[in-house]
Amino acid sequence: MESSYSLDEECWEYLDPKGAKQGPFAASRMLQWYEHNMLPETLGVRHSPAMAFVPIKELFRPPARAFQSRPRPAGMGPQVPPQPPIGSTMWQYRDTKGLVQGPFSSA
């Protein structure tokens, strides 16, 4: 079961246009800025220092609502990995933007 998500936890950071890290901020504040069109869809944000900065539009894909639910970057979340053909191995990697690339076959 997923842990609860708090709008008051100050955990959000973003990269400003000069590439400087800003934050942390509460989701409630980020939501307010987002609803007033102060945060562009392409702005790199992250929910945790362990995450890469990812554009808002990639973290909150429909039906998720930006800064109102836990972020789910593309390629993350519950997935069943594909089964490789017999005699081959499947592999994938996370690129510099934190997106999963693959799967690729070694066969």
Disulfide bonds with the S-S distance in Angstrom:
none
